[in-house]
């Protein structure tokens, strides 16, 4: 038996539902841009390091949207079918460059949503074009009168550069992409068609690549409940009181029939996962690592072997269980396979320090030094756990997407050095959670304090005026759904069911609050109200007048990375 410390890297792939409804146009492009930049690079790293093992978690709504983008691109290439995404429609030429000043401004703003240091500045031509449309070097300040001076070709070239900048390091090595970079401007319709053909191939191959990695045993694929809801809050708003006893609560005490809705997100999520990967997941990362005893026992009902959450939840749970965390022997429990009494689903807890080093700190380091520092931290944990290191596991869990745009070359050199360092070390052993569940002893955690990987609480989603208002609107929509669903045709019932699920996603509530950047809050606030309005439309009910008013307006300027949603949000 190995005496090495078990290390698990768990990459969480998540984007919310960005379409205006179940089958509407896309309001934001982050699914396909992250697929081109991050999800494809993450697969490439693993393919190049076959000795590296890890867990990759997919949200079912992300799976569906990746597949939809594959269909969109292929349908346009084969049948000239329209795109549902306006940026791709403009890039392809299917949608002409607008003459209207407001529409031109909207297009330019979209093409500036990229990290300046790592995604714009490395391309001098792109940098020059950006400088031509902004004021005072500030990407949030557009020189609006100047937009009328430029030809349509300028906007076509800006669109092309934006998409080049959002390609992952592995795709940038493609011969077509290299030729576009060298050419610099005056990109033709054929060249852009060839670029979209590359996109189509990438989207079509992406999920099968992960399935191949899973079939080989190198990667364990796990999932999140269907539309990424905060399961403990769906089940019972009172779960927030474990860590936020004094916080204000929504006007409604409960989400109607919340346990049944949580159960549905599990069942439907498994269905989507199985269709994509040909197997049922053994593990579930509950959205945002949000756990409660009721939520974990729901996983047991679905025969889920493992789940995970944040270190803060572990600390709060040990406090509730009156366990002395200052005792070194107790501290080892953080690196253990935990289990509630009479519950077969195992629990693991994220090492926040290690995970956040990758998410926030190493971006400014030399890649080799950063990887060596990370491995050294793991060696120290191995020494701390001592002779029974093999009975323990260090869990590193973070997004497989947003952090990388703050690294040079999309973190390519860092992740290459990291995977090499992890697989060549004689004190640590990369494994998957299912493997650890079968090899490590379990430690009973007498009580589980409800909370998430963000601060160990649910404060990011509830307990503040704007967030609570968002929940009140959702409860009222659910009440309308319950009262009217039986009156609909079977087709409309299914559409209403899926539309309700999208409204139950966690991301809307994440953004509500005056501490979030105004532009991003506006985008998600508008989309949330559109989703609720669409649900009322399907139910054949008038839209409540209150949906015409913002839930939240946020504050400050939006981060120009455009996707600070996960890699750099806490």
Secondary structure as UniProt FT lines:
FT   STRAND          5..13
FT   TURN            22..23
FT   HELIX           30..34
FT   HELIX           35..39
FT   HELIX           40..48
FT   TURN            50..51
FT   STRAND          54..59
FT   HELIX           60..79
FT   HELIX           86..92
FT   HELIX           101..110
FT   TURN            111..112
FT   HELIX           116..120
FT   TURN            121..122
FT   HELIX           124..133
FT   STRAND          134..135
FT   TURN            136..137
FT   STRAND          138..142
FT   HELIX           144..148
FT   HELIX           152..165
FT   HELIX           169..172
FT   HELIX           175..183
FT   HELIX           189..215
FT   TURN            216..217
FT   STRAND          219..224
FT   TURN            226..227
FT   HELIX           231..235
FT   HELIX           237..242
FT   TURN            245..246
FT   TURN            256..257
FT   HELIX           258..277
FT   STRAND          283..284
FT   HELIX           287..289
FT   HELIX           293..301
FT   TURN            302..303
FT   STRAND          306..309
FT   HELIX           311..320
FT   TURN            321..322
FT   TURN            325..326
FT   HELIX           328..331
FT   HELIX           332..335
FT   STRAND          337..339
FT   TURN            341..342
FT   STRAND          346..350
FT   HELIX           352..356
FT   HELIX           357..361
FT   HELIX           362..364
FT   HELIX           367..385
FT   HELIX           386..391
FT   STRAND          393..399
FT   HELIX           402..406
FT   HELIX           408..411
FT   HELIX           412..423
FT   STRAND          428..430
FT   HELIX           433..439
FT   STRAND          442..444
FT   TURN            453..456
FT   TURN            459..461
FT   HELIX           465..484
FT   HELIX           485..487
FT   HELIX           490..503
FT   HELIX           507..511
FT   TURN            514..515
FT   HELIX           518..538
FT   TURN            539..540
FT   HELIX           545..548
FT   TURN            560..561
FT   HELIX           564..567
//
